[in-house]
Amino acid sequence: MFLRSHLRDGGRVPASVQPYFFLSYAHTPRFGPGGPDPDMWVERLFRDLCNHIMALTDLPAGSEAGFMDREIRSGEGWSERLGAALATCRVFVPLFSPRYFASEMCGKEWFAFAQRAIQHGALSNQRAEAIVPALWVPVPPSQLPGPAERLQFNHNTFGERYVTDGLYGLIKLRGYAEQYEQAVYELARRIVRVAETVRLDPVRPLDYRLVPSAFGPAGGRGAAGPGGGPARTLHVTVAAASRHDLPAGRSPEYYGESALEWNPYHPVSQMPIAYVAEDLVKNLNYRTTMSSFDDEAGHFDSKQPPTRPEILIVDRWAVEDEHRRQRLAAFDQEHRPWINVVVPWNRYDHQSRAKEAELARRLEETLPVKMGQGRAACRAAANGVANMETLGQILPQVVEAAAQQFLRHAQVYLPAGNTHTERPRLLGPMGMGGPPVPPPAPFPPTAHRGPDGRTGSGGTAGSDGSGGSDGSGGSDTDTDSTDTDRGDADDSQS
C-alpha cells in the first residue's frame, strides 16, 4: 500500500522498498502426489543471492535485496505485488530453462520490465540494459525467443560447469558445490554492477494481468520460430516531414534528416519515435523493418496478399503538405486492415496544441477509414497518444490487432505433396512452418495466476469459435461492440 501511494503521489520511492533484483522463474510442477516441492531449489538460490547482495552493498537492514513470487501469500493480491516489484526493482534476473520460455506468465514479467527499460532509454537516449539472465537449465540458442537471443551476455564468466549444467545441475549435485558457490557469487556481483550503472527510475505499476508476453502469443517460440522456421516480422512506417520540408513556421526541433528521426515527445524524449516503437515491437518477439512513408508510398497494394502486419506512425502535421496528404488519402482508400495507425501527440508542444483541433480534423478527413478501424485501442491510438508511457501501454495492443488481421488475409497454400490436409498452412513471416494459430487477444481480460499457478491463464475472447478476435469470424474492422469510445490515449496521471 505504501509503495502504490508513494508512486501515485509522484514522490520518490525510498531505496529500502525497491527490490535490488526481481527473480523471474517458471514454477516446476510436483511429480506425483505428496512429492517434494521442486521450487525449493530456486528459493535456495534466491536466499544465497540476497545474502551476497547484502554483503556487497550498503543496503540498510530491512531492505529488500530481492523479490520472488514465492513469498506472496495466498489472497495477498499477487498481481499488485508483482506489478509493484517490476515497477521498482533495479535489475531483472530471468532463470533460463525450456519451461521458462514456454510460460506466458514469465513472458509477461519480462515485457513489463523491458517496457520500463525502453522508456528509460528513450528519455536518456542511451540503451538501458538491466536484464541479467541466469541459466537454471541450459537452453540451446535456437530455442531462445528474440528478446533473449538479442541479450549481449557472456555466461562463460560464471564457470565452465555452470554453462554445461546450469545452476540446477550445480545445486543438485554435491560434487559441484564449489562451482555453485562461484557461479552464484559472480551472478550477485553482476547484479550489483548493473544496478549501480543503469539506475532505472521507478515507474507507476502496470496491471500485470493485462501485459502481453515478450515471448509471443504462444510462448516458447524462438525468434526464428520452432525448428528454425521463418520469424515473425512487422514493418514500421513513419509519415512525417524532415527538417528540410516543414510547413511554414513549424519548429524544426522535433525533426531530423528524415522521417525516421521525427521525435514528437521532445524534449522529454531524446530518441526518435520510430526507434522507440522498434524496441517495443522487438520485445513482443518480432523482427522489425522500418521505412519512411514518402519512400514507401508506392508499395501499398491491396490487390496483393500481405506479407507482414504493419504499423503506420503519423505526424498530424504531415497533412499540411498537400502532396503527402493526397497520398495518405489514397492509402486510406485501399483495403488493408492489417495496417494500423498510431498518432503520437505531444500536448506540451505549444505549436501543436494551438492547432490541435484543425490538424486533428484534417487528419480525420484524410484517413477516415483508418481513424475508425478496429477495436477501441486501435481507435485510441489513431486519435492521439499523449506520451511515452501511454505509447508503451497501447502499442502492444495495436501490434497484436494488426497481426490478427494479417493472419486473416495472408495467402495460404496446401503443403507440398498433400492434397487432403484439413487445414491449410500459412506461408510467410508469421507462418512458423505450421497451421496458423491466431494469437490470443493481446491483453486477455480473464488471464490470471495465483501464487502457486504460474503457467495458467484465462480464456481468450472469441476462442470458442463464436467469432471475434480468433481470426475465424467477425468483420475486417475487428470492432468490439462494447468498445465504442473514440477518446485519445491520454496521459492521465490518476
C-alpha positions in Angstrom: 0.0 0.0 0.0 2.8 2.4 0.9 4.6 1.8 -2.4 1.4 2.3 -4.5 0.5 5.5 -2.7 4.0 6.9 -3.0 4.2 6.4 -6.8 0.6 7.8 -7.2 1.6 10.9 -5.3 4.6 11.5 -7.6 7.2 11.0 -4.8 10.5 9.1 -5.0 10.4 5.6 -3.7 12.9 5.1 -0.9 15.7 2.7 -1.8 14.7 0.5 1.1 11.5 -0.5 -0.6 13.0 -1.0 -4.1 13.9 -4.7 -4.6 17.5 -4.9 -5.8 16.6 -7.6 -8.2 13.5 -9.4 -9.4 13.9 -13.2 -9.8 11.7 -14.4 -12.6 11.3 -18.2 -12.9 9.0 -20.8 -14.2 7.3 -22.9 -11.5 8.1 -26.6 -11.8 5.1 -28.9 -11.1 5.4 -31.6 -8.5 6.0 -35.1 -9.6 3.4 -37.4 -8.1 1.1 -36.7 -5.1 2.8 -35.6 -2.0 6.2 -35.2 -3.7 8.8 -32.7 -2.6 8.4 -29.1 -3.8 10.8 -28.7 -6.8 10.9 -24.9 -6.4 12.7 -25.2 -3.1 15.9 -25.2 -5.0 15.0 -21.8 -6.7 14.3 -20.5 -3.2 17.7 -21.6 -2.0 19.3 -19.7 -5.0 17.2 -16.6 -4.1 18.4 -16.7 -0.5 22.0 -17.1 -1.5 21.8 -14.2 -3.9 20.2 -12.0 -1.3 22.9 -12.8 1.2 25.7 -11.9 -1.3 24.0 -8.7 -2.3 23.6 -7.5 1.3 27.3 -8.2 1.8 28.3 -6.5 -1.5 26.3 -3.3 -1.0 25.5 -0.8 1.8 21.7 -1.6 1.8 20.4 -0.9 5.3 18.8 -3.5 7.5 15.3 -4.4 6.4 15.9 -3.5 2.7 14.5 -5.8 0.0 17.6 -7.3 -1.5 15.4 -9.3 -3.9 11.9 -10.3 -4.8 10.4 -13.7 -5.9 6.8 -14.5 -6.1 7.2 -17.5 -3.7 6.9 -15.0 -0.9 3.4 -13.8 -1.9 0.8 -15.4 0.4 -2.5 -16.7 -1.0 -5.1 -13.9 -1.1 -2.4 -11.2 -0.7 -3.0 -9.7 -4.2 -0.3 -11.3 -6.3 -1.0 -9.2 -9.4 -0.5 -5.9 -7.4 2.6 -7.2 -5.7 4.2 -8.4 -8.9 3.3 -5.1 -10.7 4.8 -3.0 -7.9 8.0 -5.1 -7.8 8.5 -4.9 -11.6 7.9 -1.2 -11.5 10.6 -0.5 -8.8 13.3 -3.3 -9.0 16.7 -2.3 -10.2 17.6 -5.5 -12.1 15.5 -8.3 -13.7 17.0 -11.8 -13.4 15.3 -14.4 -15.6 16.2 -18.0 -14.9 16.5 -19.6 -18.3 15.0 -23.0 -18.9 12.9 -24.6 -21.6 9.9 -24.3 -19.2 10.6 -20.6 -18.7 10.2 -19.7 -22.4 7.1 -21.8 -22.6 5.5 -19.8 -19.9 3.2 -16.9 -20.8 3.4 -15.5 -17.3 7.2 -15.3 -17.4 6.9 -13.6 -20.7 4.6 -11.0 -19.1 7.2 -10.3 -16.4 9.9 -9.9 -19.0 7.9 -7.5 -21.1 6.7 -5.4 -18.1 10.3 -4.8 -17.1 11.6 -4.3 -20.6 9.0 -1.7 -21.3 10.2 0.2 -18.3 13.8 0.0 -19.5 12.9 1.1 -23.1 11.1 4.2 -21.6 14.2 5.0 -19.6 16.4 4.6 -22.7 14.2 6.9 -24.7 14.4 9.6 -22.0 18.2 9.4 -21.8 18.9 8.4 -25.4 21.0 5.5 -24.0 20.1 1.9 -24.1 19.3 0.7 -20.6 20.1 -3.0 -20.3 19.2 -4.0 -16.8 18.4 -7.7 -17.5 20.9 -10.2 -16.1 20.0 -13.7 -17.2 21.0 -16.8 -15.4 21.0 -20.4 -16.6 18.8 -22.6 -14.5 18.8 -25.3 -17.2 20.9 -24.7 -20.3 18.7 -23.8 -23.4 20.0 -24.2 -27.0 20.4 -20.8 -28.7 18.0 -22.0 -31.4 15.2 -22.2 -28.8 15.6 -18.7 -27.4 12.9 -16.1 -28.3 14.1 -12.9 -29.9 14.3 -10.7 -26.7 16.5 -13.3 -25.0 18.5 -14.0 -28.2 19.4 -10.3 -28.5 20.9 -10.0 -25.0 24.6 -9.4 -25.0 25.7 -11.6 -22.2 28.6 -13.9 -21.6 27.7 -16.9 -19.4 31.2 -18.3 -19.5 32.4 -15.9 -16.8 30.3 -17.9 -14.3 32.3 -21.1 -14.8 32.6 -23.9 -17.3 30.4 -26.4 -15.4 27.7 -23.7 -15.0 27.5 -23.4 -18.8 27.1 -27.1 -19.3 24.9 -28.0 -16.3 23.2 -24.7 -15.2 22.5 -23.7 -11.7 20.0 -26.6 -11.2 22.7 -29.1 -12.0 25.2 -27.4 -9.7 22.8 -27.1 -6.8 21.6 -30.7 -7.0 25.0 -32.5 -7.3 27.1 -32.4 -4.2 30.3 -32.7 -6.1 29.7 -29.3 -7.7 29.2 -27.3 -4.5 32.2 -25.2 -5.1 31.2 -24.4 -8.7 27.7 -23.5 -7.5 29.1 -21.0 -4.9 31.4 -19.4 -7.6 28.5 -19.1 -10.1 26.1 -17.5 -7.5 28.7 -15.1 -6.2 29.6 -14.0 -9.8 25.9 -13.6 -10.6 25.4 -11.4 -7.5 28.4 -9.3 -8.5 26.9 -8.8 -11.9 23.5 -7.8 -10.5 25.2 -5.2 -8.3 27.3 -3.8 -11.1 24.3 -3.4 -13.4 22.1 -1.9 -10.7 24.7 0.7 -9.9 25.4 1.5 -13.5 22.0 1.7 -15.1 19.9 3.1 -12.2 16.4 2.7 -13.6 13.8 5.1 -12.0 10.7 3.6 -10.5 7.5 3.9 -12.6 3.8 3.5 -12.0 3.0 -0.2 -11.8 1.2 -1.8 -14.7 -1.7 -4.2 -14.3 0.3 -7.4 -14.6 -2.7 -9.4 -15.9 -3.0 -7.0 -18.9 0.6 -7.2 -20.0 1.5 -9.1 -23.2 4.2 -11.8 -23.3 7.6 -11.0 -24.6 7.8 -14.5 -26.0 5.0 -14.1 -28.5 1.3 -15.2 -28.2 2.1 -18.9 -28.0 5.1 -18.7 -25.7 8.3 -20.7 -26.2 8.9 -19.7 -29.8 12.3 -18.6 -30.8 13.0 -15.6 -32.9 13.2 -17.9 -35.9 10.2 -19.9 -34.9 10.2 -23.6 -33.8 12.6 -25.7 -35.7 14.3 -22.7 -37.3 11.2 -21.6 -39.3 10.6 -18.1 -40.5 10.5 -15.3 -37.9 7.5 -13.1 -37.1 8.1 -9.8 -38.8 6.5 -6.5 -38.5 7.1 -3.3 -40.6 7.0 0.2 -39.1 6.4 3.1 -41.5 6.6 6.8 -40.4 4.6 9.5 -42.2 6.3 12.8 -41.2 8.4 15.6 -42.7 12.1 16.0 -42.3 13.5 19.3 -41.1 14.1 20.3 -44.7 10.4 20.3 -45.9 8.4 21.5 -42.9 5.3 23.6 -43.1 5.8 27.4 -42.9 6.5 28.4 -39.3 6.8 24.8 -37.9 9.6 24.5 -35.4 12.4 22.1 -36.6 13.4 21.0 -33.1 11.1 17.9 -33.4 12.5 16.7 -36.7 15.7 15.3 -38.2 17.3 14.5 -41.6 14.5 12.0 -42.4 11.0 11.0 -41.3 12.6 8.2 -39.2 14.2 10.9 -37.0 10.9 12.6 -36.0 10.8 12.9 -32.2 7.3 14.1 -31.2 7.9 13.9 -27.5 11.0 16.2 -27.5 12.4 17.4 -25.2 11.3 14.8 -22.6 12.3 12.0 -25.0 15.7 12.0 -26.6 15.0 9.2 -29.0 13.0 9.3 -32.3 9.6 7.7 -32.1 10.5 5.1 -34.8 13.3 3.6 -32.7 11.2 3.6 -29.5 8.4 1.7 -31.4 11.0 -0.7 -32.8 12.3 -1.5 -29.4 8.8 -2.1 -28.1 7.9 -4.3 -31.0 11.1 -6.4 -30.7 10.1 -7.1 -27.1 6.9 -8.7 -28.5 9.2 -11.2 -30.2 9.1 -9.7 -33.7 11.8 -8.8 -36.1 11.2 -5.3 -37.4 11.9 -3.3 -40.6 11.3 0.5 -40.9 10.8 3.0 -43.7 9.5 6.5 -44.5 6.0 6.8 -45.9 7.4 9.2 -48.5 9.8 6.5 -49.7 7.4 3.6 -49.5 4.1 5.2 -50.5 4.0 3.1 -53.7 4.5 -0.2 -52.1 0.9 -0.5 -50.7 -1.1 -2.7 -53.0 -4.4 -4.1 -51.6 -4.7 -6.5 -54.6 -1.7 -8.4 -53.3 -1.9 -10.6 -50.1 0.1 -9.1 -47.2 3.5 -10.4 -46.2 3.5 -9.0 -42.7 1.5 -6.9 -40.3 2.3 -3.2 -40.3 2.1 -0.1 -38.2 1.9 3.4 -39.7 3.1 6.2 -37.4 1.6 9.5 -38.5 2.5 13.1 -37.6 -0.6 15.2 -37.8 1.5 18.0 -39.3 2.1 15.7 -42.3 -1.3 16.7 -43.7 -0.1 20.3 -44.1 1.8 19.1 -47.2 -0.8 18.7 -49.9 1.1 16.1 -51.9 1.7 13.9 -48.8 -1.9 14.4 -47.7 -3.2 13.2 -51.0 -1.0 10.1 -50.9 -2.3 9.4 -47.3 -5.9 9.8 -48.5 -5.2 7.3 -51.4 -3.6 4.9 -48.9 -6.8 5.1 -46.8 -9.0 4.1 -49.7 -7.2 0.8 -50.1 -8.4 -2.2 -48.1 -5.5 -3.0 -45.8 -6.9 -3.9 -42.3 -3.5 -5.4 -41.3 -2.0 -1.9 -41.2 -2.9 0.1 -38.0 -2.3 3.8 -37.5 -0.6 5.3 -34.4 -0.6 9.1 -34.0 1.8 10.4 -31.3 0.7 13.8 -30.0 2.6 16.0 -27.6 0.4 18.4 -25.7 3.4 20.2 -24.4 4.4 21.2 -27.9 2.8 24.7 -28.0 2.6 24.9 -31.8 0.8 21.5 -32.0 -1.6 22.4 -29.1 -2.5 25.7 -30.8 -3.5 23.9 -34.0 -4.8 20.7 -32.4 -8.4 21.0 -33.5 -7.6 21.9 -37.0 -4.9 19.3 -37.6 -7.0 16.5 -35.9 -9.9 17.4 -38.2 -7.8 17.4 -41.4 -6.2 14.1 -40.5 -9.6 12.5 -39.8 -10.8 13.8 -43.2 -7.7 12.3 -44.8 -7.8 8.9 -43.1 -11.5 8.4 -42.2 -11.2 4.6 -42.6 -8.1 4.1 -40.6 -9.1 6.5 -37.8 -12.2 4.4 -37.1 -10.8 1.0 -37.8 -10.6 -1.8 -35.3 -11.0 -2.2 -31.6 -11.0 0.5 -29.0 -7.2 0.5 -28.5 -6.6 1.0 -32.3 -9.0 3.9 -32.5 -7.5 5.5 -29.4 -4.0 5.1 -30.9 -5.2 6.8 -34.1 -6.8 9.7 -32.2 -3.6 10.7 -30.3 -1.0 9.0 -28.0 -0.1 11.7 -25.4 3.3 10.5 -24.0 5.9 7.7 -24.0 4.3 5.8 -21.1 1.0 5.6 -22.9 2.7 4.5 -26.1 4.3 1.6 -24.3 0.9 0.5 -23.0 -1.2 0.9 -26.1 1.3 -0.2 -28.9 1.3 -3.9 -28.0 -2.5 -4.0 -28.4 -2.2 -2.3 -31.8 0.5 -4.6 -32.9 -1.4 -7.8 -32.0 -4.6 -6.5 -33.6 -2.6 -5.9 -36.8 -1.1 -9.4 -36.5 -4.6 -11.0 -36.2 -5.8 -9.2 -39.3 -2.7 -10.3 -41.1 -3.5 -13.9 -40.3 -7.0 -13.4 -41.7 -5.8 -12.0 -45.0 -2.5 -13.7 -45.7 -2.3 -16.1 -48.6 -2.5 -19.8 -47.7 -1.2 -22.9 -49.6 -1.6 -26.6 -49.1 1.7 -28.3 -48.1 3.6 -29.8 -51.0 2.5 -33.3 -51.9 -0.5 -33.3 -49.6 -3.9 -32.5 -51.1 -6.0 -34.0 -48.3 -4.9 -31.8 -45.3 -7.8 -30.5 -43.3 -6.3 -27.1 -42.6 -4.1 -25.1 -45.0 -0.7 -23.9 -43.9 0.1 -20.2 -43.8 3.2 -19.1 -45.8 5.1 -16.0 -44.9 6.9 -14.5 -41.9 4.1 -15.4 -39.4 3.6 -19.0 -40.7 6.0 -20.6 -38.3 6.0 -23.7 -40.6 2.7 -25.0 -39.4 -1.0 -24.4 -39.4 -1.8 -20.8 -38.4 -2.9 -20.5 -34.8 -4.4 -17.0 -34.3 -2.7 -15.2 -31.4 -4.9 -14.6 -28.3 -6.2 -11.2 -27.5 -3.1 -9.1 -26.6 -4.5 -8.3 -23.1 -6.8 -11.2 -22.2 -9.2 -9.8 -19.6 -9.5 -13.1 -17.8 -5.9 -14.1 -17.7 -4.6 -14.5 -14.2 -2.4 -16.6 -12.0 -2.2 -17.3 -8.3 0.9 -17.6 -6.3 1.1 -21.4 -6.9 -0.2 -21.5 -10.5 2.4 -19.8 -12.8 1.6 -21.1 -16.2 -2.2 -20.9 -16.2 -4.2 -18.2 -17.9 -7.8 -17.4 -18.5 -9.7 -17.8 -21.8 -9.4 -15.5 -24.8 -12.4 -13.7 -26.2 -13.6 -15.5 -29.3 -11.6 -18.7 -28.7 -14.8 -20.8 -28.6 -15.4 -20.4 -32.3 -18.1 -17.8 -31.9 -16.1 -15.1 -33.8 -14.3 -12.1 -32.6 -10.5 -11.9 -32.2 -9.6 -15.5 -33.0 -9.5 -15.0 -36.7 -12.4 -17.3 -37.5 -15.1 -14.7 -37.7 -16.0 -11.1 -37.2 -15.6 -8.2 -39.6 -12.3 -6.9 -41.0 -12.7 -3.8 -38.8 -12.4 -6.1 -35.8 -14.8 -3.8 -33.9 -15.7 -4.7 -30.3 -19.4 -3.9 -29.9 -18.8 -3.0 -26.3 -15.9 -0.5 -27.0 -17.4 2.4 -28.8 -15.4 5.2 -27.3 -13.3 7.4 -29.6 -11.2 9.1 -27.0 -7.4 9.5 -27.5 -4.8 7.7 -25.4 -4.5 10.3 -22.7 -1.7 11.0 -20.3 -3.8 10.9 -17.2 -1.8 10.5 -14.1 -4.7 9.3 -12.0 
